[in-house]
Amino acid sequence: MGLDVLAGRIGAGGTGDSSAAVDRRSAFAGRDRILYRDGIAMLLIHSMRLRRRVRRGFTLAEVAVSMLMVVVGILPVITLMLLARHVDNQARIQAAAYNIARQEIDTLKAQSWSNRVAVSQSSFAIPTSITNEFPNQSMQGDYNITTVSNTFPATQQISVRVR
């Protein structure tokens, strides 16, 4: 039945008369029962299962602590996911701008030398496929062509910028 027994001698000299009958005195201390037998006090303690009420569920403090642990654990993960999404979006925009600039440089390089005159801040159109892909971004492009040297080999510098 799961009873724990605590025994100890009582009395000042304890003669221990073995012929004496068992002392049936008992006292109640709460739910614990103390029995006196042959000069020995025996404390019978009910098992924890009998002493406690059956509790099911969690206390408010346990729920609050567990929710705090979940929030502290999940909040940094959510923050990192949002940051990763932002960085990914910026990388896609930069890649698109690089591809637009590369395409415009190739178009300008394909022109003959005589058709490429030195210009400053000449704008070009951004392809609609890119503007449709990034509707919240306003992109504009411009290029500069400067003549570096007219002597052989003649060189020009082409700068393309997408903002």
Helices and strands as residue ranges (DSSP letters): E 4-9, E 26-29, E 32-37, E 40-45, H 48-51, H 60-110, G 113-115, E 119-124, H 128-133, E 141-149, E 155-162
